[in-house]
Amino acid sequence: MDLKCPTCHNPLELIGTHGHCHGCDKDYPLHALCPECQQPLDVLKACGAVDYFCQQGHGLISKKRVIFALQDI
């Protein structure tokens, strides 16, 4: 993940479905996008696992392939 903090520009660490900046000690909401169609993915959480599903016909998407983007606040 190459996202940077919008305040101090330090790299964000992915924690669940948000990015954490250690420099500012702030959390930023993220949304997951399909790498094929760039549409928002459904986040499926069960038994501690997080999976991503594309409603546009691309099915389950591996966490390694998901594109994360900052949500507009």
DSSP file (Angstrom, degrees, kcal/mol; ACC not computed):
  #  RESIDUE AA STRUCTURE BP1 BP2  ACC     N-H-->O    O-->H-N    N-H-->O    O-->H-N    TCO  KAPPA ALPHA  PHI   PSI    X-CA   Y-CA   Z-CA
    1    1 A M              0   0    0      0, 0.0    13,-0.1     0, 0.0    11,-0.0   0.000 360.0 360.0 360.0 127.5    0.0    0.0    0.0
    2    2 A D        +     0   0    0     66,-0.2     2,-0.2     9,-0.1     0, 0.0   0.057 360.0 136.5-107.0  23.7    1.5    3.3   -1.1
    3    3 A L        -     0   0    0      9,-0.2     9,-2.5     8,-0.0     2,-0.3  -0.488  37.2-155.5 -77.5 142.6   -0.9    5.7    0.7
    4    4 A K  B     -A   11   0A   0      7,-0.2     6,-0.1    -2,-0.2    17,-0.1  -0.854  27.6 -96.6-115.8 151.4    0.5    8.7    2.5
    5    5 A C     >  -     0   0    0      5,-3.2     4,-1.4    -2,-0.3    15,-0.0  -0.452  26.3-140.9 -63.0 130.7   -1.0   10.6    5.4
    6    6 A P  T  4 S+     0   0    0      0, 0.0    -1,-0.1     0, 0.0    -2,-0.0   0.694  98.4  43.5 -69.3 -15.8   -2.8   13.7    4.0
    7    7 A T  T  4 S+     0   0    0      3,-0.1    -2,-0.0     1,-0.0    -3,-0.0   0.917 134.4   7.7 -92.0 -55.5   -1.5   15.8    7.0
    8    8 A C  T  4 S-     0   0    0      2,-0.1    -3,-0.0     0, 0.0    -1,-0.0   0.488  89.8-126.3-111.7  -5.3    2.2   14.8    7.4
    9    9 A H     <  +     0   0    0     -4,-1.4     3,-0.1     1,-0.2    12,-0.0   0.628  58.5 143.5  69.1  16.4    2.8   12.6    4.3
   10   10 A N        -     0   0    0      1,-0.1    -5,-3.2    -6,-0.1    -1,-0.2  -0.512  62.5 -87.9 -75.5 155.7    4.1    9.7    6.3
   11   11 A P  B     -A    4   0A   0      0, 0.0    11,-0.5     0, 0.0     2,-0.4  -0.362  41.7-127.2 -64.0 143.7    3.2    6.2    5.0
   12   12 A L        -     0   0    0     -9,-2.5     2,-0.5     9,-0.1     9,-0.2  -0.745  13.3-138.1 -91.7 140.9   -0.1    4.8    6.3
   13   13 A E  E     -B   20   0B   0      7,-2.6     7,-2.8    -2,-0.4     2,-0.5  -0.857  21.2-123.0 -96.9 130.3   -0.2    1.4    7.8
   14   14 A L  E     +B   19   0B   0     -2,-0.5     2,-0.4     5,-0.2     5,-0.2  -0.617  34.9 172.7 -75.5 120.8   -3.2   -0.7    6.8
   15   15 A I  E >   -B   18   0B   0      3,-3.1     3,-1.8    -2,-0.5     2,-0.5  -0.919  63.8 -55.1-130.5 104.9   -5.1   -1.9    9.9
   16   16 A G  T 3  S-     0   0    0     -2,-0.4    34,-0.0     1,-0.2    -2,-0.0  -0.509 120.1 -20.5  64.6-117.0   -8.4   -3.6    9.0
   17   17 A T  T 3  S+     0   0    0     -2,-0.5    13,-1.7    -3,-0.1     2,-0.3   0.075 127.4  67.8-112.9  22.4  -10.3   -1.2    6.8
   18   18 A H  E <  S-BC  15  29B   0     -3,-1.8    -3,-3.1    11,-0.2     2,-0.4  -0.944  74.0-123.4-136.6 162.1   -8.5    2.0    7.9
   19   19 A G  E     -BC  14  28B   0      9,-3.0     9,-2.9    -2,-0.3     2,-0.5  -0.873  22.5-152.3-104.3 136.5   -5.0    3.5    7.5
   20   20 A H  E     -BC  13  27B   0     -7,-2.8    -7,-2.6    -2,-0.4     2,-0.6  -0.928   1.6-153.4-113.3 130.9   -3.1    4.5   10.6
   21   21 A C  E  >> - C   0  26B   0      5,-2.9     4,-1.5    -2,-0.5     5,-0.9  -0.902   4.1-167.1-101.2 120.3   -0.4    7.3   10.6
   22   22 A H  T  45S+     0   0    0     -2,-0.6    -1,-0.1   -11,-0.5   -10,-0.1   0.780  87.5  58.2 -75.6 -26.0    2.2    6.8   13.3
   23   23 A G  T  45S+     0   0    0    -12,-0.2    -1,-0.2     1,-0.2    -2,-0.0   0.929 122.9  21.4 -67.6 -46.1    3.5   10.4   12.8
   24   24 A C  T  45S-     0   0    0      2,-0.1    -2,-0.2   -14,-0.0    -1,-0.2   0.596  97.5-131.9 -95.1 -15.2    0.1   12.0   13.5
   25   25 A D  T  <5 +     0   0    0     -4,-1.5     2,-0.3     1,-0.2    -3,-0.2   0.898  63.0 133.7  57.3  43.5   -1.4    9.1   15.5
   26   26 A K  E   < -C   21   0B   0     -5,-0.9    -5,-2.9     2,-0.0     2,-0.4  -0.883  51.3-137.3-121.3 153.6   -4.5    9.4   13.4
   27   27 A D  E     -C   20   0B   0     -2,-0.3    -7,-0.2    -7,-0.2   -15,-0.0  -0.893  14.7-162.3-108.5 142.0   -6.7    6.9   11.6
   28   28 A Y  E     -C   19   0B   0     -9,-2.9    -9,-3.0    -2,-0.4     2,-0.1  -0.987  22.5-118.5-124.8 130.1   -8.1    7.5    8.1
   29   29 A P  E     -C   18   0B   0      0, 0.0    42,-2.4     0, 0.0     2,-0.3  -0.438  33.1-167.6 -68.0 138.9  -11.0    5.6    6.6
   30   30 A L  E     -D   70   0C   0    -13,-1.7     2,-0.4    40,-0.2    40,-0.2  -0.868  10.5-148.1-120.3 155.4  -10.1    3.6    3.5
   31   31 A H  E     -D   69   0C   0     38,-2.5    38,-2.0    -2,-0.3     2,-0.4  -0.973  17.8-126.3-123.8 148.7  -12.2    1.9    0.9
   32   32 A A  E     -D   68   0C   0     -2,-0.4     9,-2.5     9,-0.3     2,-0.4  -0.743  24.1-164.1 -94.1 133.6  -11.3   -1.1   -1.1
   33   33 A L  E     -DE  67  40C   0     34,-3.0    34,-2.3    -2,-0.4    21,-0.1  -0.907  25.4-109.5-118.8 146.2  -11.5   -1.1   -4.9
   34   34 A C     >  -     0   0    0      5,-2.6     4,-1.9    -2,-0.4    32,-0.1  -0.519  19.5-141.7 -68.9 134.2  -11.5   -4.0   -7.4
   35   35 A P  T  4 S+     0   0    0      0, 0.0    -1,-0.1     0, 0.0    31,-0.1   0.698  99.2  49.1 -71.2 -17.3   -8.2   -4.1   -9.3
   36   36 A E  T  4 S+     0   0    0      3,-0.1    -2,-0.0     1,-0.1    -3,-0.0   0.906 131.8   8.6 -86.0 -47.2  -10.1   -5.1  -12.5
   37   37 A C  T  4 S-     0   0    0      2,-0.2    -1,-0.1     3,-0.0    -3,-0.0   0.428  87.4-128.0-119.7  -1.8  -12.9   -2.5  -12.6
   38   38 A Q     <  +     0   0    0     -4,-1.9     3,-0.1     1,-0.2    -5,-0.0   0.713  62.4 138.4  58.2  23.9  -11.9    0.0   -9.8
   39   39 A Q        -     0   0    0      1,-0.1    -5,-2.6    -5,-0.0    -1,-0.2  -0.668  64.6 -86.2 -93.0 154.0  -15.4   -0.3   -8.3
   40   40 A P  B     -E   33   0C   0      0, 0.0    15,-0.4     0, 0.0     2,-0.3  -0.284  44.7-137.5 -59.8 142.9  -15.9   -0.5   -4.5
   41   41 A L        -     0   0    0     -9,-2.5     2,-0.4    13,-0.1    -9,-0.3  -0.718  13.3-115.6 -99.6 150.5  -15.7   -4.0   -3.0
   42   42 A D  E     -F   53   0D   0     11,-2.9    11,-2.3    -2,-0.3     2,-0.6  -0.704  28.5-137.2 -78.8 136.2  -17.9   -5.6   -0.4
   43   43 A V  E     -F   52   0D   0     -2,-0.4     2,-0.5     9,-0.2     9,-0.2  -0.875  17.2-164.3 -99.0 121.8  -15.9   -6.3    2.7
   44   44 A L  E     -F   51   0D   0      7,-3.1     7,-3.1    -2,-0.6     2,-0.5  -0.929   5.5-172.4-109.6 120.7  -16.7   -9.7    4.2
   45   45 A K  E     +F   50   0D   0     -2,-0.5     2,-0.3     5,-0.2     5,-0.2  -0.956  16.5 149.3-117.8 127.9  -15.6  -10.4    7.8
   46   46 A A  E >   -F   49   0D   0      3,-2.1     3,-2.5    -2,-0.5    -2,-0.0  -0.941  66.7  -7.5-157.1 133.4  -15.9  -13.8    9.5
   47   47 A C  T 3  S-     0   0    0     -2,-0.3     3,-0.1     1,-0.3    -2,-0.0   0.817 127.6 -53.6  52.6  37.0  -13.9  -15.6   12.1
   48   48 A G  T 3  S+     0   0    0      1,-0.3    -1,-0.3     0, 0.0     2,-0.3   0.332 113.9 116.1  84.3  -8.0  -11.2  -12.9   12.2
   49   49 A A  E <   -F   46   0D   0     -3,-2.5    -3,-2.1     2,-0.0     2,-0.5  -0.690  52.2-151.7 -94.9 148.2  -10.7  -13.1    8.4
   50   50 A V  E     +F   45   0D   0     -2,-0.3     2,-0.3    -5,-0.2    -5,-0.2  -0.983  18.3 176.7-120.2 123.5  -11.4  -10.2    6.0
   51   51 A D  E     -F   44   0D   0     -7,-3.1    -7,-3.1    -2,-0.5     2,-0.4  -0.833  18.8-139.1-121.6 161.7  -12.3  -11.1    2.4
   52   52 A Y  E     -FG  43  61D   0      9,-0.8     9,-3.0    -2,-0.3     2,-0.4  -0.973  13.5-167.7-127.2 136.3  -13.3   -8.8   -0.5
   53   53 A F  E     -FG  42  60D   0    -11,-2.3   -11,-2.9    -2,-0.4     2,-0.6  -0.985  13.4-143.7-129.0 131.9  -16.0   -9.5   -3.1
   54   54 A C  E > > - G   0  59D   0      5,-2.6     5,-0.9    -2,-0.4     3,-0.9  -0.840   2.9-162.9 -96.0 121.2  -16.6   -7.6   -6.4
   55   55 A Q  T 3 5S+     0   0    0     -2,-0.6    -1,-0.1   -15,-0.4   -14,-0.1   0.566  82.2  76.8 -75.7  -9.3  -20.3   -7.2   -7.3
   56   56 A Q  T 3 5S-     0   0    0      3,-0.1    -1,-0.2   -17,-0.1    -2,-0.0   0.289 123.5 -86.9 -88.5  10.7  -19.4   -6.5  -10.9
   57   57 A G  T < 5S+     0   0    0     -3,-0.9    -2,-0.1     2,-0.0    -1,-0.0   0.484 102.6 107.5 103.3   4.0  -18.7  -10.1  -11.7
   58   58 A H  T   5 -     0   0    0      1,-0.2    -3,-0.1    -4,-0.1   -22,-0.0   0.486  64.2-158.0 -93.8  -2.2  -15.0  -10.5  -10.6
   59   59 A G  E   < +G   54   0D   0     -5,-0.9    -5,-2.6     2,-0.1    -1,-0.2  -0.218  51.5   6.7  69.2-151.0  -15.9  -12.6   -7.5
   60   60 A L  E     -G   53   0D   0     -7,-0.2     2,-0.5     1,-0.0    -7,-0.2  -0.464  69.1-154.5 -70.1 137.6  -13.6  -12.9   -4.5
   61   61 A I  E     -G   52   0D   0     -9,-3.0    -9,-0.8    -2,-0.2     5,-0.1  -0.961  17.6-118.6-117.7 128.7  -10.5  -10.7   -4.7
   62   62 A S    >>  -     0   0    0     -2,-0.5     3,-1.6     1,-0.1     4,-1.0  -0.347  20.2-124.7 -62.5 141.5   -7.3  -11.5   -2.8
   63   63 A K  T 34 S+     0   0    0      1,-0.3     3,-0.4     2,-0.2    -1,-0.1   0.820 111.7  61.3 -56.9 -31.4   -6.3   -9.0   -0.2
   64   64 A K  T 34 S+     0   0    0      1,-0.2    -1,-0.3     3,-0.0    -2,-0.0   0.746 107.5  43.8 -68.1 -23.0   -2.9   -8.7   -2.0
   65   65 A R  T <4 S+     0   0    0     -3,-1.6    -1,-0.2     2,-0.1    -2,-0.2   0.593  86.7 112.3 -98.1 -13.0   -4.7   -7.5   -5.2
   66   66 A V     <  -     0   0    0     -4,-1.0     2,-0.6    -3,-0.4   -32,-0.2  -0.334  61.0-139.1 -65.1 139.8   -7.1   -5.0   -3.6
   67   67 A I  E     -D   33   0C   0    -34,-2.3   -34,-3.0   -66,-0.0     2,-0.4  -0.899  17.7-155.5 -98.4 122.2   -6.5   -1.3   -4.3
   68   68 A F  E     +D   32   0C   0     -2,-0.6     2,-0.3   -36,-0.2   -36,-0.2  -0.814  14.1 179.8-100.3 139.7   -7.0    0.9   -1.2
   69   69 A A  E     -D   31   0C   0    -38,-2.0   -38,-2.5    -2,-0.4     2,-0.2  -0.981  33.7-102.0-136.9 147.7   -7.9    4.5   -1.5
   70   70 A L  E     -D   30   0C   0     -2,-0.3     2,-0.2   -40,-0.2   -40,-0.2  -0.463  38.2-126.2 -65.9 137.0   -8.6    7.3    1.1
   71   71 A Q        -     0   0    0    -42,-2.4     2,-0.3    -2,-0.2    -1,-0.1  -0.602  28.1-104.1 -80.2 146.7  -12.2    8.0    1.6
   72   72 A D              0   0    0     -2,-0.2    -1,-0.1     1,-0.1   -42,-0.0  -0.563 360.0 360.0 -69.1 130.7  -13.3   11.6    1.2
   73   73 A I              0   0    0     -2,-0.3    -1,-0.1    -3,-0.0    -2,-0.0   0.417 360.0 360.0-102.1 360.0  -13.9   13.0    4.7
